[in-house]
Amino acid sequence: MKVIVIGAGVVGSATAYALSRAGARVTVCEATYPGAGTSGESYAWVNSNRKEPREYFDLNVDGMRAHNRWHQDLAEGALDQWLWRTGHLEWSTEPAHSALLDEKLERMAAWGYPSQLLEPAEALALEPALRLDDGVDRVASYPQESICVPEMMISTTLRAARALGAKVLTGAEVTRIERRDGARIHLADGTVLAGDVVVTCAGRWTEQLLAAAGVDQVPMAPTDARGLPAIGLLAHTRPRPLRLTRLLTTSRLNVRPQPDGSMILHGLDLDSAADPARGADPAGSLATELSERLSGVLRLDGPVEIQRLQVGRRSIPADGKTVTGFTGNGAWLYIIATHSGVTLAPLLADYAAQEIVQGNPVDQLAPFRPDRFATAAQRPETPRATVPGDQ
């Protein structure tokens, strides 16, 4: 079976590897370079924290397990270590956040998600640099959550796919997809590629790519204007000696440690100020605000320098839920589109190989099929993010 995968972010690269491992002859078409889209603009948090409804929560829990399996199988050297099992700490300093935290912890306990409440002294024993105000009387811990380094994951999975015979084409922009003698795709340079199945892993470009196949079934949240739910702002700090080892979520700032000693900062309420058309100034007021918030979360021995402000564009189907499965007539065009791309990439890749190569439908994917959208005109309102999300 010949399969063409469109997109080489975390989802496309993982899918190429899973299909190759299942015996398919795979060609990956990436419009620019691997990781150039949403994967390179991601907070990259591997979790099922505050994910609803229950079937989406369960899917993400399975995604966390798949990440662990893949990492164990594929990560051989230092450059392959894409998964960092850091755990995650959360505390609230505002009443609205406290209420949400109470509700979440109760639900997650009922659903069997590992979490526990720590006394402030216990949290400080884990992370001595934390700044916990007198009003903080508890810290929630989620020990099984992780961070992903997308660039490392993409390079590792693509290398593994190539070792199994996959071809990876960069600068290969797809302009048209058609059902003809199986499936064909047309590239901007005039090249035509033929296969049995096309798999779209194009993230926020999913809707326009499917339009090139005459399919209007999967509406995506727009990402072209300031203030949209799919727009986020991330600050990247310069590396420093402070060693934070866990993800942090607080009422005003979320912090992700990086392997090199730098940090990624996200203030959820500041997303509305991010302008995808203009970018953001690392020496401007937003950077200053994020630096000040960081000093309220961590005990620092000096100012933190914001090296880069990044306006991220999340890949979110219009109803907020994952979309995966065949669309159109027949089994020739397969879609994977999800906000939780980092968490779900290995799992959805395994499921895609099962459905495409083996021809065995996966029952767990029943709530996430593309046919739930009657037409592109029936667009549900995109949920606004309430946590940084993992992609």
C-alpha positions in Angstrom: 0.0 0.0 0.0 1.3 3.5 -1.0 0.3 6.3 1.4 1.0 10.0 1.1 1.2 11.9 4.3 0.7 15.7 4.1 2.5 17.6 6.8 5.6 16.9 8.9 4.8 18.3 12.3 4.6 16.0 15.3 1.4 14.4 14.0 2.5 13.9 10.4 6.0 12.7 11.4 4.5 10.2 13.9 1.9 9.0 11.3 4.6 8.5 8.7 6.6 6.3 11.2 3.5 4.3 12.3 2.4 3.6 8.7 5.9 2.6 7.7 6.2 0.3 10.6 2.9 -1.3 9.6 4.3 -2.0 6.1 3.0 0.9 4.0 5.2 2.7 1.5 5.1 6.2 2.7 5.9 9.6 1.1 5.7 12.7 3.3 5.0 16.1 1.7 5.9 19.1 3.8 5.3 22.6 2.4 8.3 24.2 4.1 10.3 22.2 6.6 9.5 19.7 9.4 8.0 21.4 12.4 7.5 24.7 10.7 3.8 25.0 11.6 2.0 24.7 14.9 4.5 22.2 16.3 7.1 24.9 16.4 4.7 27.3 18.2 3.6 24.9 21.0 3.7 24.9 24.8 4.1 21.1 24.2 2.5 19.8 27.4 1.7 16.1 27.4 -1.4 15.7 29.6 -5.0 15.1 30.0 -5.5 17.9 32.5 -8.9 19.6 32.3 -9.8 17.9 29.1 -13.4 17.2 28.5 -15.8 15.5 27.8 -14.9 12.0 29.2 -14.2 10.4 25.8 -11.7 13.2 25.0 -10.1 12.9 28.5 -9.7 9.1 28.0 -8.2 9.6 24.5 -5.6 11.9 26.0 -4.8 9.5 28.9 -4.2 6.8 26.2 -2.1 9.4 24.4 0.2 9.9 27.4 0.7 6.1 27.6 1.5 5.9 23.9 4.1 8.7 24.3 5.9 6.7 27.0 5.9 3.5 24.9 7.2 5.3 21.8 9.9 7.1 23.7 11.1 3.9 25.3 11.2 2.2 21.8 12.8 5.0 19.8 14.8 7.3 22.0 18.4 6.0 21.9 20.7 9.0 22.5 20.7 12.4 24.0 19.2 14.0 20.8 16.3 11.6 20.9 15.1 12.6 24.4 11.9 14.3 23.3 9.8 13.4 26.4 10.7 14.8 29.8 8.6 13.3 32.6 8.7 16.4 34.8 5.3 16.3 36.5 3.3 19.5 37.0 2.4 21.7 40.0 -0.6 24.0 40.1 -1.8 26.6 42.7 -4.3 29.4 42.8 -4.2 32.9 44.2 -7.6 34.0 42.8 -11.1 32.9 43.8 -12.2 32.0 40.3 -9.1 29.8 39.7 -9.6 28.2 43.1 -13.2 27.2 42.2 -12.0 25.7 38.9 -9.2 23.8 40.6 -11.6 22.3 43.2 -14.0 21.2 40.5 -11.2 19.8 38.3 -9.6 17.8 41.1 -12.9 16.3 42.1 -13.6 15.2 38.6 -10.2 13.9 37.9 -10.2 11.9 41.1 -13.5 10.3 40.0 -11.9 9.5 36.6 -8.8 8.0 38.1 -6.3 10.6 37.0 -3.2 10.7 39.2 -3.1 13.8 41.3 -2.5 14.8 44.9 -2.6 17.9 47.1 0.7 19.0 48.7 1.3 21.3 51.6 3.3 24.4 50.6 6.3 23.0 52.5 6.1 19.8 50.5 5.9 21.7 47.2 9.0 23.8 48.2 10.9 20.6 49.0 10.3 19.6 45.4 10.9 23.0 43.9 12.9 25.3 46.3 12.7 28.3 43.9 8.9 28.6 44.2 7.4 31.8 45.6 4.3 30.8 47.4 2.3 33.6 49.0 0.8 33.3 52.5 -2.6 32.8 50.8 -1.5 29.6 49.1 -2.5 26.8 51.4 -2.2 23.9 48.9 -0.5 22.9 45.7 -1.9 20.3 43.3 0.6 17.9 41.9 0.1 15.8 38.7 3.1 13.5 38.7 2.6 11.7 35.4 2.4 14.8 33.1 5.3 15.5 30.8 6.8 18.1 28.5 7.7 17.3 24.9 10.5 18.8 22.8 8.7 18.8 19.4 11.9 19.3 17.3 13.5 16.2 18.9 10.3 14.1 18.5 10.0 15.1 14.8 13.6 14.4 14.0 13.5 11.0 15.8 10.3 9.8 14.2 11.2 10.9 10.7 14.6 9.2 11.0 12.9 6.0 12.1 10.4 6.3 9.2 13.2 6.9 6.7 15.0 3.8 8.0 11.8 1.8 7.1 11.8 3.2 3.6 9.7 6.4 3.9 10.6 9.4 1.7 10.4 12.9 3.1 9.9 15.8 0.6 10.4 19.3 1.9 9.3 22.4 0.0 6.5 20.2 -1.3 3.4 22.4 -1.2 0.2 20.5 -2.0 -2.2 22.5 -4.3 -4.7 19.8 -5.2 -5.8 16.4 -4.1 -8.0 14.1 -6.2 -9.4 10.7 -6.2 -8.1 9.1 -9.4 -6.7 5.6 -9.7 -6.6 5.6 -5.9 -5.4 9.1 -4.9 -3.2 11.7 -6.5 -1.8 15.0 -5.1 -0.5 17.9 -7.2 2.4 20.0 -5.9 3.1 23.6 -6.6 6.1 22.8 -8.8 3.9 20.6 -11.0 4.9 17.3 -9.6 2.1 14.7 -9.4 2.3 11.9 -6.8 0.1 8.8 -6.8 -0.9 6.6 -3.9 -3.6 4.5 -2.5 -4.4 6.8 0.4 -3.7 10.4 1.3 -3.5 11.3 5.0 -3.8 15.0 5.9 -1.9 16.1 9.0 -1.8 19.7 8.1 -2.8 21.3 11.4 -4.4 24.7 11.0 -4.2 24.4 7.2 -6.5 21.4 7.3 -9.6 23.2 6.0 -8.0 24.8 3.0 -6.2 21.6 2.2 -9.4 19.6 2.2 -11.0 22.2 0.0 -8.3 21.3 -2.5 -9.8 17.8 -2.5 -13.4 19.1 -2.8 -14.2 18.4 0.9 -15.8 21.0 3.1 -16.5 18.7 6.1 -13.9 19.8 8.7 -14.1 23.5 9.7 -11.1 24.8 11.7 -10.9 27.7 14.1 -9.5 30.8 12.3 -6.0 32.0 13.2 -5.7 35.2 11.1 -6.6 38.0 13.5 -5.9 39.3 17.0 -8.2 38.2 19.8 -9.2 34.9 18.3 -9.4 31.8 20.6 -6.8 30.0 18.6 -4.1 32.7 19.0 -1.7 32.5 21.9 1.4 34.3 23.2 4.5 32.5 24.4 7.7 34.1 25.9 11.0 32.3 25.7 13.6 33.3 28.3 17.4 33.1 28.0 18.9 30.1 29.8 20.0 30.8 33.4 21.4 28.8 36.3 18.0 28.5 38.1 16.9 24.9 37.6 13.1 24.5 37.5 12.2 20.8 37.0 8.4 20.9 36.7 5.7 22.5 34.8 3.9 25.3 36.8 0.3 26.5 36.4 -0.7 29.5 38.5 -3.5 32.1 38.4 -1.6 34.6 36.3 1.3 32.7 34.7 2.2 29.3 33.4 5.8 28.2 33.2 7.4 25.4 31.3 11.1 24.5 32.0 13.3 23.7 29.0 16.2 21.2 29.0 18.7 24.0 28.4 17.7 26.0 31.5 15.5 28.5 29.7 11.7 28.7 30.3 8.6 29.3 28.3 6.0 31.6 29.8 2.4 31.9 29.1 -0.2 34.3 30.6 -3.6 33.2 29.4 -5.2 36.6 29.7 -2.5 38.1 27.5 -3.4 36.0 24.5 -5.9 38.6 23.4 -3.0 41.1 22.9 -1.2 38.8 20.5 -1.4 39.9 16.9 -0.4 37.2 14.3 0.0 39.8 11.6 2.6 41.8 13.5 4.3 39.5 16.0 5.5 40.8 19.4 8.4 42.8 20.6 10.6 41.0 23.2 11.5 44.4 24.6 7.9 45.7 24.8 5.3 45.9 27.4 4.0 42.3 27.1 7.5 41.0 27.7 7.9 43.3 30.8 4.5 42.1 32.1 5.5 38.5 31.8 8.9 39.1 33.5 7.2 40.8 36.4 4.7 37.9 36.7 7.6 35.4 36.7 9.1 37.2 39.7 5.9 36.6 41.6 6.0 32.8 40.9 9.8 32.1 41.3 12.5 33.4 43.6 15.0 34.8 41.2 18.6 36.0 41.8 18.3 38.6 39.1 16.2 39.8 36.1 15.1 37.3 33.5 15.7 38.3 29.9 12.9 37.5 27.4 14.8 36.4 24.3 11.8 35.9 22.1 8.0 36.5 22.1 6.2 34.1 19.9 2.6 34.4 18.6 1.4 30.9 18.4 -1.6 29.7 16.3 -3.3 26.7 17.7 -4.7 24.0 15.4 -8.3 23.7 16.7 -11.2 22.0 14.9 -14.2 24.3 15.2 -15.9 22.4 18.0 -12.6 21.9 19.9 -12.5 18.1 19.6 -10.1 15.9 17.7 -11.1 14.9 14.1 -9.7 11.7 12.7 -10.9 9.1 10.1 -11.8 8.7 6.5 -13.8 11.4 4.7 -15.5 11.6 1.4 -16.6 8.5 -0.5 -14.4 5.4 0.0 -11.3 4.9 1.9 -8.8 7.1 0.1 -8.7 10.4 2.1 -7.9 10.2 5.9 -7.9 13.2 8.2 -6.1 13.9 11.5 -6.7 17.3 13.0 -6.5 18.1 16.7 -5.7 20.7 19.3 -3.9 18.1 21.4 -1.5 17.2 18.7 1.6 16.8 20.9 -0.2 14.6 23.5 -2.1 12.5 20.9 0.5 12.2 18.0 1.8 8.7 18.8 -1.7 7.3 19.7 -3.5 8.7 16.6 -0.6 7.6 14.4 -1.0 4.0 15.8 -4.7 4.2 15.2 -4.3 5.5 11.7 -2.0 2.6 10.8 -4.6 0.2 12.2 -7.4 1.7 10.2 -5.5 2.4 6.9 -3.2 -0.5 6.6 -5.0 -3.2 8.5 -8.5 -2.0 7.7 -9.7 -2.3 11.3 -11.8 0.6 12.6 -10.9 1.8 16.1 -13.9 2.0 18.4 -12.3 4.6 20.6 -12.3 7.0 17.6 -16.1 6.8 17.1 -16.8 10.2 18.8 -14.2 11.9 16.7 -15.1 11.2 13.1 -15.2 14.0 10.6 -18.8 13.3 9.5 -20.1 14.9 12.7 -19.8 18.2 10.8 -22.8 18.3 8.5 -21.4 21.2 6.5 -18.7 23.7 6.9 -21.4 26.4 7.2 -22.6 24.8 10.5 -19.7 26.0 12.6 -19.9 25.6 16.3 -18.4 28.4 18.4 -14.7 27.6 19.1 -14.1 27.1 22.8 -11.8 29.7 24.2 -8.7 28.2 25.8 -8.7 28.0 29.6 -5.3 26.4 29.9 -2.2 26.7 27.7 -2.9 23.5 25.9 -0.3 21.2 24.5 -0.2 22.5 20.9 
